[in-house]
Amino acid sequence: MNRIVKFLRDVGREMKKVSWPKRKELTRYTVTVVTTVAFMTLFFAAVDSGISALIRLIP
């Protein structure tokens, strides 16, 4: 039990050292991630459609 308590105290100390992003940075990072995911989704959907169309052309 002492090991768990020590671990949790150490975690608390380390969390105080973390440099948390400001609201503006967090918003920018979130927009970047969402935009990237949306772009990758559209890209892979287009590639998938193209490959599907090519496979349908094969007799």
Secondary structure, 3 states (H helix, E strand, C coil): CHHHHHHHHHHHHHHHHCCCCCHHHHHHHHHHHHHHHHHHHHHHHHHHHHHHHHHHHCC
